[in-house]
Amino acid sequence: MSNQDTAKRTVYQTEMDSVHLSEEKANQTLRLMLEENRKLKTQEHKEKPKISSRMWTYCAAVAAACLVLALALPWNGGKTTFGSVRMSGLPAVSVARGIGADAPDFETLFSVAPETLFAGWSIEACGTQSVTLQGKAAHEARLEITRDGTDLTAMVDDVKPPLLTALEEAKTGQGRDCRLNRDPDDGRQYAVYQRGGLYITLAADESLPESDFLRIVQEMMAN
Amino acid sequence: MTDEELTRVYQQYCDMVYRIALVQTRNISQAEDIQQDVFMALVRYSDRIRDEEHLKAWLIRVTQNACKKHFRSMWIKLTVLYDDSLYKEQEEESGGAPPMEEMISPDPAEEETETGIVREVVEQLPENSRAVIHLFYYENLSVKEIARCLGITEQNVKTRLSRARDQMRKIIGERKDE
């Protein structure tokens, strides 16, 4: 830099030194800054529970996903079959599996006219993939229906009569659609009835004599 | 940042930010608004500031960007860029600049006319040269620091400085001839 440049620089600096922000504007800006700072700090403080709440929601979602996955895993006990109706003295277990997009909506199906399916039975629980029916008989048998993605709608009205027939046939050992079996692990007896894409499993505790089991089923279906 | 830290930072740098904005906008009220925007941004992004050196560079850069944004705004294109009356009013309030004859003019009689001449000359420079000149000659930043603050290369800073000096010499020469 030349001497002249140095001189100019000094003059410029001196000139600019006299330039100050007005006190009024400075005070106003500082006040706004401090207000904003306090606002941000309050906001941060308030947001803490929100973050925590969000984390809980996330954890709950993950837990729910894990539960669904666990339920969707194949259950090889033979007591519940994919796409089945299960009746049991034991608490029913839903088996949620992937279903076709065109599968009927259970909720709609049973909420519209549950009585048309099984007269006297009430819906205990109803989801999009399964429904648990509670018989009004004295026993605590339950009927759980799951689906395999086939068109169940058209089959619903047809289920009861053929099932009764199939059970009668099973009792006499003549049935081809209905099999009576006993679980080798817990001794629970069950009848599997298949019609089209619908699988029905009727099950009862091992302590219940087979004849009683069939009678109960028939009573329930008759109600 | 705590309120005390913000207050200290503001008191230390408010004039620096204001001067940069004033040199760029050549308008007192706009420069005041820009400095306010810059410091409000500092409150929001204070957690990004690493140290004092970074703080100064950050303030200069944000001020520069705010000025650019200001120039880009449609509103400013439709208004008078230089409000001379406001500008002079501020000079009077601050008591005016020291006598220029000590620095440039040997003639005390020229004091009144020479006062603020360099600043006026700087303000006549193109927008991109004004910031470089101000940061170099007033804030005493090095070429490297200016390059970092403005986001341009060091060579670019040197070129702008050189061109600005030539332009200033030319403008001052023309004034003296007058």
Chai-1 contact restraints between the chains, C-beta under 6 A:
chainA,res_idxA,chainB,res_idxB,connection_type,confidence,min_distance_angstrom,max_distance_angstrom,comment,restraint_id
A,A7,B,M103,contact,1.0,0.0,6.0,A-B,restraint_1
A,K8,B,V118,contact,1.0,0.0,6.0,A-B,restraint_2
A,R9,B,Y137,contact,1.0,0.0,6.0,A-B,restraint_3
A,T10,B,M103,contact,1.0,0.0,6.0,A-B,restraint_4
A,V11,B,M103,contact,1.0,0.0,6.0,A-B,restraint_5
A,V11,B,I104,contact,1.0,0.0,6.0,A-B,restraint_6
A,V11,B,V118,contact,1.0,0.0,6.0,A-B,restraint_7
A,Y12,B,V118,contact,1.0,0.0,6.0,A-B,restraint_8
A,Y12,B,Y137,contact,1.0,0.0,6.0,A-B,restraint_9
A,Q13,B,Y138,contact,1.0,0.0,6.0,A-B,restraint_10
A,T14,B,P98,contact,1.0,0.0,6.0,A-B,restraint_11
A,E15,B,A97,contact,1.0,0.0,6.0,A-B,restraint_12
A,E15,B,G116,contact,1.0,0.0,6.0,A-B,restraint_13
A,E15,B,V118,contact,1.0,0.0,6.0,A-B,restraint_14
A,E15,B,R119,contact,1.0,0.0,6.0,A-B,restraint_15
A,M16,B,R19,contact,1.0,0.0,6.0,A-B,restraint_16
A,M16,B,Y138,contact,1.0,0.0,6.0,A-B,restraint_17
A,S18,B,S94,contact,1.0,0.0,6.0,A-B,restraint_18
A,S18,B,A97,contact,1.0,0.0,6.0,A-B,restraint_19
A,V19,B,R19,contact,1.0,0.0,6.0,A-B,restraint_20
A,H20,B,D15,contact,1.0,0.0,6.0,A-B,restraint_21
A,L21,B,C14,contact,1.0,0.0,6.0,A-B,restraint_22
A,L21,B,D15,contact,1.0,0.0,6.0,A-B,restraint_23
A,L21,B,Y18,contact,1.0,0.0,6.0,A-B,restraint_24
A,K25,B,E32,contact,1.0,0.0,6.0,A-B,restraint_25
A,A26,B,C14,contact,1.0,0.0,6.0,A-B,restraint_26
A,T29,B,Q36,contact,1.0,0.0,6.0,A-B,restraint_27
A,T29,B,F39,contact,1.0,0.0,6.0,A-B,restraint_28
A,L30,B,Y10,contact,1.0,0.0,6.0,A-B,restraint_29
A,M33,B,L6,contact,1.0,0.0,6.0,A-B,restraint_30
A,M33,B,F39,contact,1.0,0.0,6.0,A-B,restraint_31
A,M33,B,V43,contact,1.0,0.0,6.0,A-B,restraint_32
A,L34,B,D3,contact,1.0,0.0,6.0,A-B,restraint_33
A,E36,B,V43,contact,1.0,0.0,6.0,A-B,restraint_34
A,N37,B,L6,contact,1.0,0.0,6.0,A-B,restraint_35
A,N37,B,V43,contact,1.0,0.0,6.0,A-B,restraint_36
